[in-house]
Amino acid sequence: MKERVRAVLVTADDTMLVIRRTRPDVPEYWVLPGGGVEPSDESREAALHREIHEEIAGKADIIRLLHTMESDGERELFYLARIATWSFEDRTGPEFRAEGRGEYALKEVPLTVEGLDGIDLKPEEIAHVLRGAIGDGTLQVGA
């Protein structure tokens, strides 16, 4: 089964980092940083650290696994993490150079229900999970 890892990256300002995807003939949508687990990755967490480095030149402290989704032979794991520094200008991921992939823009969104309601976060299931976690206070990541 193919595995993907993504991170809810919480900043010191209690915002989360999301990537706005703009592609021709597709309505704008938002995703969490992350990507595929490669055979060379020592663990899922190592894959997530690699992806965060590639996509936003950042280093995160992974707090815990937040949610797992499975569909069509793919498992996607969503982790809660704290991030202090990042540089979207220094990203190195191969997807940013691929023709026809559209545009990627890193944004900080308030980690509130209203913040989530202001974006079209994909997949919808993780947006639903985040709304619930915000409501019940389980997105605490510490200082």
N, C-alpha and C positions, 0 to 999 in steps of 0.2 A: 504494500500500500504506500502510495506517495504521501510524504508528510511535508507540511508547511508550518512555519512558526511566525507569529506576529506579536508585537508588543504594544500594550497600552502604556505609552511613555509619559509619565507624570513629571512635570517640571516643578521647580521650587515655588512657582506662582500658582500651583494647583490648576495648571492648564495641561492639556495633552497635545502631543505632536501628532499631526495627521498629514497625509499627503493628498493634495487635490490632484485628481487625474482629469486631464482634458484631452479628449481624442476626437478626431474628425467623425462626425455623424453619430456621436454617442453623448447623451446628456452627462454633464459634469458629475463626478462622484468622488468620494473620499475613501481612503484606505489607511490602515495602520501600517507602520513600517514593518518589514519582514519579508520572508520568501521561503524558497524551498530548502529542505534539509538535504545536503549533499553527502555522498558516501564518505568523503574525506572528513566530515565533521565528527568530532569525538562524541558529541551528544546533541540533543535538541537545543539545550541552552547554549552550547558552543556555536551552533548554527545561528541562533538568534543574535549572539554577540557579533558574529561575522556580518550578518545582514545589517545590523544597526550601524556597524562601521562603514560598510559599503554604501548604504543609502543616505546616511546623514553625518558621517564622520564623527559619530558619537560613541560614548561609553556609558552603559547603563548598569545599574544594580538590579538584577532580577529579584523580585520579591517572592512571587509564587505563580503557579499555574492558575489562571482565572477561568478558562473555559476551553472545552474541546468540542469540535464539530467533525462529523464524518458524513461524507456523501460522495457518490460516484467514484468509489475507490480511492478517495483522498481524505486524509486526516489533517485538520488544521488546529493547531494549538495556540491559544492566546495567553500571553503572560502579562502580569502586572509588573511594571518596573519603574524605577526612579531614574531620571536622567538630569545631569547638571550641565553638561556642555555638549554642543553639537555644532556642526558647520555644514550646512547644505551645499555651500559653494565647493567644499572639498570632498564631496561624494565621489565614489569610485565604481559604483555598480555598473555592470555591463548594459543593463536595461536603459540607462540614460543615454547611451550612444547608439542604440538600435534604431534604425529607420522605421518610421510608421508607428512608433509607440506612443506618440503624442507628447503632451507636456506633463511635468511633475512639478508641483509647488509645495513646499513645506509650510505649514501654518500651525499656529498655536490656537487651540480652541478651548474655551472655558470647560472645565470638567464638571458640567452641570447638565441637567435635563434640557434646559434652554439652549445650551451650547450644542448638544447633540441634535436637537430639533432644527438647528440652523444649517446642518449639513446633511448630505445623503451618504452616510457611512455604510460601506459594504464590507462584509455581508450584513444584511439586515438583522440576522440573529445576534451578532455581536453588539450591534447598537441596542437591541432589546436587553441583552444581558447587562450592558453598561448602565442603561436607564434604571434597571432594577437594583444594581449594586450602588448606584448613587443614592437611590431612594432609601436603601437600608443601611447605608454607611459602611459598606464593606470594601471600599476602594482606598482605605487608609494605607499609605506607604511609609509613613514615618518621615523624619527629617533627614 
